[in-house]
Amino acid sequence: MAAPLAIRAAAWHLPERGVDLADLPELATLDPAERELCLTLGIDRIRADEELDETALALDAARQALAEAGVAAADLGALVVVESRAPERLMVSEATRLQGLLGADAALTFSVGGLGCVSITPALLTARGLLAADPDLEHVLVVHGSKPSTPTRYRHPVTVNGDAGQALLLARAGDLRVLDCLQESDGAYWDLFHVPFRERPVADWREECRDPTAYSFRLALETRDRLRELLRRLLERNGLRREDVRGYVSQNLSTGGFAFLEEVLDVGLLPACRDNLRRYGHLGPVDVLLNLDTALRRGELPDGGPVVLINASPVAAWSLLLVATGGDHEHTYQL
């Protein structure tokens, strides 16, 4: 029998402070072509608070999710932290720091990551595995704090990073069921985007693209082929036709990125994706579930699914999640 996985409660922390895209300090340092591209990504504003680090963002979201479900942190069975891209210090544990601040002293605690935006998928797979392996375990809390890895927020030529915290309380039953997921990766692109940092002051950290042509052409073609095949497999093994899917949700990179996905997959993304891109920019592993929550709250999915969540990362990794909230979608694929 398949091991069920559901999101019982979800919460996000989006800082009140923000900055309009036109006011980003780094715009003054860009050449004309880079500046024009940045201003045409489809992002109007991002949330940004330099006084909040990744742990503070994740902690607030975690407290909200636990309060929503009526679960005490002290009773939490497991805590999985999606690691940040640039920890505050080396040789420390951000996961146990969050555990201590949250008061989840009895929780099995560790971190996962390494796949950029796609890192939310292995976190969900880990939660499912823990729940399947231990019948006494009731909840797994998955949390992440998303901040840029450098002082600048524009990632040429990809997107602009904002700040956010996310917490998902996973259980065997809940309002949002994770029916299936697929994930693939390709090590040829492991350092396509990177931040040289040794012997450089933090103020001089800049994300660099090793090969812009590889990103704009070769990786785009591979992403097209990978996502097409992943979608075919996901629908086929769940006995679904394209017309059975009620909506598609993507991560937030740019309006051009949305158009690319819609064209190569022959789908239409839910309006919440473009609206959240405009309001928040890119939030890494937070994007897809925040976009889904926004769509649900706005009534864009009146019958609750099934819905396909699309994630891709230039490391490179790709994942598709099949989720549903409606009572008619009980099937969970055996991974």
RAGI-V208185 format. One line per field, one symbol per residue. psi: psi as a letter, one per 30 degrees, with the letter a starting at -180 (. if undefined). A space follows every 10 residues. Layout:
psi: ???
//
This chain:
psi: kkjlkljekk lkjjkeklkk efgkefeffl leeeeeeefg fgkellkkjf fkaeeeeeee eeeeeeeefh kkefgkekjk kjllfjlell hljeefeeee efghffkkkl llbfgbefff efeeeeeeee eefjffkekk kklkkjllfl fkfkjkheak kaklkkkkjk afklejkjel kkklljffge gekljkfkgk lefgkkkkje jeeeefdeee eeeeeeeeee eeeeeefghk leffkflkkl ljeleeeeee eeeffhlkkk ffeeeeeeef akgbffeeee eeeeeefggf ifggalkkkk kkkgfklklk kjllflfgif kkkj.
//
